Every structure is written in C-alpha cells, then in structure tokens.
C-alpha cells in the first residue's frame, strides 16, 4: 500500500487532457482478437493491471502476443484454446467473467484465482449459465474451476448483478457450433451501454448478433480479424474533467465523434452539475460553474461514475441524490458503504438508500480516506482533496487497475 497526500487546487484548474485507452474496450478487443480467424493489431491498448491480467489469462489459454511498439500489440489466436492452467483474475471482473467461456471450450480444467476481495464479486450467474451449456464447474465464486467443452444453444442468465455476465456469453457465442441464444431474465440489468459496446464490437468483426425483448441471438460463424485503435477511457476522462467542475475551471480533451462507450450519458452527468459542455472538431471542452449545484441523477447505465459524482456532490451547494446503483455494492468493494463511511469521516452528510446515496451540503475537513483497493474510491478522494486540504489516501497504488500513473497525472493537472 502506498499512501498519498492529495494535492489541493490553488484556483480553477485549466488545461488539456490526454487519457489512455479504455479498459472496457481494451478487454473486449483482446478477447475478440483471441477469438478471431487470424492475427489482429491493436493500437492504443491500455497498459494497466486489469489489462495485463487479461493478457496473462489469454496467454494461459494459448493466445500469442507480439509487442510492436509502446502503443501497439499483435494478437495471435490459437487454433484451439488450451485449458489446464491457473488464471489469476486479481480484482478484475472482466478477467473472472470474460475468460471462463473461452476456457470452457476446452475439456481440460482451468482454475481461476484472484485477490481476496475477488471472492465477494458475483460470478455464480455466469457459471450457472455455462453449466447449462455443458460445462463442468466446481465452485460458485473465485476461486473456481471450469472445464468443457460447451456447444452452444439456448441459456438463461440473470445479469442484475453485472452486465458482464451477458457480455461474456455474447463474446463466445459465434465460436460455438450451435451459436447462442441468451435470455436475460432479470429485466433490470445495470450498465446496458457496456452490453451495447460488446454487440457493436462483435458486429464490427462480422458477427450476426441481435436482441429482441431481452433475448439475444448470436449466429455461429467466424469472428473476423480486425486491426483496431482503442478509444480513450471516457470514465477516467470524466474523473479528470470533474476537476474542472470542482474548481470552476476549464479542461479540454480529444473526444470521439462516435463511440462504443456511453459518451452521451457522461456528458449528461457533467451538464447536470451545471457544466458548460462544447464539442468542436473532435475536442470536448468542459467549463465548471462558479457555484457547483447538487444533482438528482440515475446512474444505472453508467454506475462507474458514482464515486466521482458522490465526491462532487459533497462539494456542492445544494443536496444531491444518486439513484439506480444498488449493484455497485458488489463491485471492487461495497462502493455505497465505502463512500458513505469515508465522506462522512471528512465531515460529510451522506446516507445510503436502497439504490444509491443522499448527500447534504456540509463543511468538510482534512483526514484519511480509505480506498479499499478500489481505484474509483481513490479517484473520489482525490476530487475531494482539490477543495479540502489535508486529504490522505491510504493506498493510491490501487489506481494501477486502470491508470498506473494516476498520481503523477493528477498532480500535474493540479499544478498546471
């Protein structure tokens, strides 16, 4: 663990941002390249703990990687995935959920292990679905073991705990002899834009995938090899843009005209806080308001923004309500409980509801801020620290999950 005294902003923060590639898009691109009918070159991939674990897990299944330069890698798919190894998921939901279906195409047993906290993250609904497709599974959470082969067909999955359960099945569907028909049974799946991202990236590679009334169909067939450039991570970008809102500053960053990420929802959240948002010639500029208002927002589709939104809400001049995020109690940590505990420890007035948080304006003070090995909690503490001197994170190293140089980038942004 590496403690870190967060920097306070001497005034409005202004400047230009350049954020590394999306973790979600990088993970999906690696898996799709591993499933493809030939080698693919991926440019702009995120280099971070989660994506390193994804690469290591794919390598354990027989996938080859050739480094081309600092920003590009060639992915060489195997003829057949090889089981029989142990895969470390760390604290990565994408590794623990996206790779079991690949491992289940082999009749050898693959074991999945991870950090202690990974045992609390839900994976059983996916494992139950894979069992329904013919896999043999031992265990209901990390660590677990799985062996195939699976052939495809029809299966139900409850994705109320994570949209990644559905995405994991969609990713493997075309490679199964019978294709796949998946019925999402909960009717209230969180983070729907991430499933849309999965489907869009499949279609870009020639896969026939569609949805009607909660039932997804993936036709069997090849997944075309495709060279691709990974977009900047819009959730990490939003965290940095939030610094402009917290300080009444102005920040600009490259912004894709079209995106597989929920870019519209990100901009809606920024506007809810009174930000002036403009996009021109591929550049997004966000100017924060002189007085930060509270918000009433449903973050069900973009729940990764919850810690940053909660941090901004503690700095706002009027009350806030965050709704639709009950499922983040099972993320890297129970994020609702952690935010309530840590923000209240700094003098905040934060209360959990059934599906979110209520936050009242209150004067904040210096103090420690625990991260619970959760990169988004670290981001929240850093945002509060812009306006409250003396905030110390117990472990900034957890930000290596999606941005290994977060502390340096953040300090540079604050220092101008």
N, C-alpha and C positions, 0 to 999 in steps of 0.2 A: 504494500500500500504506500502511496506517495501523497502526502498532504500538500495542499496548495492554498496560499492566501490569494483570493481572487482580487483582481485589480478593480479599483473604483474609477469611474469616469470623471475627469475634471470638468467636463462640459458635454455638449452634444457631440455624438460620435458621427463622423462623416468619413467617406472613403469608398473604395471599390473592393468587392469581394470576388474571390475565385475559389469555389468549393469543389473538393474531389468528387469522384463518381458516386452514383447511388449504390448503397449497399443492396437494396432490394433488386435493382436491375442487374447489378453485377452477379448476385447469387443466381438469378434466373438465367442469365446469359451463360454462366459456367455450366449449369445443368443442361441447358438446351444444346450447347456446343458438345457436351459429353454424349448426348443422345443422338447427335446429328449423323448424317450419312457421309461425312468427310470432315477434314480439319477446318477450323474457323480461327480467324484472327480477331481478338477482342482488344480494343484500344480504349484507354481511359478507365480501366478497371480500378475499383477501389482497392487499395492495399491497406488492410486493417485486420484485426484479429478474427472477426467473423468470416471475412472472405478468405483469409489464409486457412482457417479451419475447413472451409468449404473445399478449397483446392486440395488440401491434405486428404479429406474424406473421399473425394473423387479419385485421387491418385491411388488410394487403398482399394478402389473398385476397378482399377486398371486403366484409368484415364491418363494420358500423357500431356505434359505441359512444356512448351519451349519458350523461354524468355527471348523476346525480340529486342526490346529496349525498356526504358524505365516505365513506359506507359502502355506497352503492348505485349500480348502473350498469344501464342498459337496453342489451341486446344486440340488434342488428337484423340478422338474417341476410340474405344476398344471395339473389337468385333462382338464381344460378349462381356458384360460386367462380371467381375470375379468377386465372389464373396469369400468368407473365411477369415477376414481380418477384423481388427477392432478400430472403430472410428470414434474420435474424440469430438463431441459436439460443443465442448466448452460451455458457454451460456448462450449459444446461438440457436434460436428457434428454427432458422432456415436449414441448418445442417441436420438437426434432430428430426425435421419433418420432411424435407425435400429428398433426403438420401435414402431413407428406408424403402420407398417404392423401387428405386434403382437396385438396391441390394436384394430386393425380393424377386428380381428376375433371375437370380442365381439359386441353385439348390444347396449351396454352401451357406453355413450360418455366419452372419455378420453381427457383431456385438457393438452396441452404441453406449458410450460412457460420456461423462461430462462433469462440469463443475458441480459442487454440492447443491447449489441453488437450482441447477437444471432439473433436479428431481421434482421440484414443485411446479414446473411448467407443464401444461397439459399436452399430452401426445396420444393418450388412450383412444380417442375417437378415430384417429388415423390408423392406429394399429388394428382396431376392430374392423375398419373397412378393408384393410389389407388381408386380414384373416378371412373375411368374407369372399375375397378374390382368390383364396387358396394358399396364402402364406401361413407359415407356422411361426408363431410369436410367443416368446417367453418374457413376461413382464408387462406392466401397464404404464411405466414411466421410465425415464432414464435412471439406471442402466436397463437396457432390454436387449434381446437377441431376436433376429429375424432370418428366416430362410424361405425360399420359394421352391419352384417357380410359380408365378401368377400368370394367368392367361388373359384376363380382362373380363368383359361382360358388364353386368349391372351391379351397382352397390349403393348403399345409403351412407351418408356421413353427416354428423352433427357438427357444424362449423361455428357454433355460437361461441366457442372458446377461442377460436383463431381461424381466420380466413386461410391461413397457410395449410390447413388440412385439405381443403378443396383444391388449392393451387397445386399441392404435392401430387394429388391424383391426376389432375389435368395434365401436368408436365409429362407423366409417364404414359398417358393414355394411348397416344398414337403408336407407341412401340409395342403395345400388347397385341397379340394375334387377333383378338376379337374387338379391339378398340375398347372404349369405356363409356358407360352411361352412369352418371353420378347424380343422385338425387340429394340435394341439400335439405335436411329435414328440420332444421331449427326455425327457419323463416326469419331469423334476425341475426344474420352473420355480420360481424364487425368488419371494418376496413375493406368494404367491397371494391374500392378502387385498386387494391392490390391484386384481386382476382381478375379484374379487367386488364391490369398490366400483364398478368400471366397469359390471358387469352390473346391479347394483342401481340405479344412476342411469339406465341405459337403460330398465329396467322402469318406473321412476317416470314416465318420459315416454312410456309406452305401447308400447315396443318389445318384440317377442316374441324373447327370447333365452334359450337353454338350452344345457346341456352334458351329455354322456354319454361316459364312457370317454375323456376327453381331446379330444373333438371338440365344437366349439362351433358352434351354428347361430343365425344372425340372419336373421329373416324380413324381406323388403323391405317398406317402408311408411313412413309419416310418423313423424317424431320430434316429439312434441307440445311446443309452447312451454310452459314452466313457470317461474313465479316461484319462487325458491328462496333459502333462507338458508344460508350456508356455515358448517359446524361449525368450532369451534376446532381448530387443528392439534395432534393428540394426540402426534406425535413431538416437536414443540417443547415441548409441555406436559410430556412425560416428562423432557426435559432439565432443565427448571426444577424439577420435582418431585425429580429426582435430587439437588438441592442439600439437600433435607431428609434424604436418606439419607446424604450425605457428612458432614453436620454433626450428625446426631442431632436434627434439627429437626422442624417440623410445618408443612405447607403445605396449603392448600385451594384448589380451583378448580372452576368450573362443569364439569359432566360430563354428556354426553348419555345419556339412558336407552337410546336406540337410535342406532346409528352405522353409517355406511358405512366407517368406519375400524376397524382391528383393536384395539378398545378392550380386549377381554379379554386379548389377548396382552400388551399394555402393562402391565396390572395384574399379570399373572403374573410378569413380569420384576421389577417392584417388590417383589412378595412374595418372590421368590427371594432377594433381598438382605435379607430379614428385616423389611421394612417392614410396619407396621400400616396396612391399607388399608380404608377405610369409604366407602360411598356412601349419602347420605341427602338426599332432597328435591332431587335434581339437583346436589348438591355432593360432590365427591370430596375426602377428606382423607387425606393420607399422612403418617405419623409414622415417622421413621427410627429404627433400632435404636441402642442405646448403643454396641455394638461391631459394626461392619459385617463380615458374613461374606463369604467368597468364594462363587462360584456356578459351576454347570455348566449352561449354557443353550444350547439350539439356537435361533438367531435367524434361521433360514432364511426364516420368514414375515415377520419384522419387522427386516430387516437394517439399516434406517436407525438403529436403536438401538445398533448395535455400538460406535461411538466413545464414547458416553456410558457404556455398560456397561463398556467397557475402562477408562475413566477411573476409574469406581467400583471396579473390580477392583484397580487399583493402590493404592487406599486401604484395601482390605480386609485382614482379619487372617489369612485363610487363602487357599490357592491357588484360582484360577479357571480355567475352560475355556469358551471361546466356540466354538460349532460351527455348521456349516451356512451359512457366509457366504463361501465361496470367490469368489462372483461379485462381491463388492464391491471386488475388485482392479481392476475396470473401472468404478468409479463416478467421481465428480469427480476423484479421484486413486486410486492403489492404496492403499486405506484400511488394509489389513492391514500393508503395508510401512511406511506412514507412521506408524501407531500404534506399531508395534514400534520404529521409529527414534526418534520423539520421546519416548515414555515411557521408553525405555532411556536417552536423553540426560539425563533427570532423575534417573537412579539406579534406574529400574525394572528388573525382570527379566521381560521379555516375549519370547516366541518364537512365530514363525509355525508353524502346522501346515498340512496340505493344505487345510483348510477353515475355519481360524479362528486362534485365539490361545490360548496357555497363559501365565498370568500368576501369578507368585510374589510374595508379600509382600516388600517391601524398603523401606528408608528412602529417601525422595525429597528432592531438594534444589532450590534455585532455579535458573533457567536460561531460555534462549529456547525457544520452542515454535513450530515452523513449521506453517502452516495449509494450504499447497499450494493456495490459492484455494478451499478446501473448508470450507463453513460448519459441517459436523459435526465437523471437526477443531478448529475454533475452540471449539465447544461443549465438546469433550473437554478442551482446555487450560484453559478457564475452570473446569470442575469440579475438576480437579486443583488449580488455584490457590486454591480455597476452603480447602484444608488445608495448602498449601505456599506460603509467602510467596515473592515474587520471580519468579513466572512471567510471562513477557512474550511475547504473541503477536506474530508478525511482521506480521500483517495481519488486523485484526478487521473491516475493511470487507467481507470476503468473506461475512459473515453477512447482508449485504443480499439474498442469494439468497432467503431465506425470512423474514427479520426485520430490516429496516433499522435499527431502534433497539435491537438486541440488547444492545449495550454499556451503554446507559443503563438498560434494563430490569434487566439483571443487576446492575449497580452499585446500583440502588435496592433490589433484593431483598436483596443482601448487607448494605447499610447500614441496612435496616429502614425 
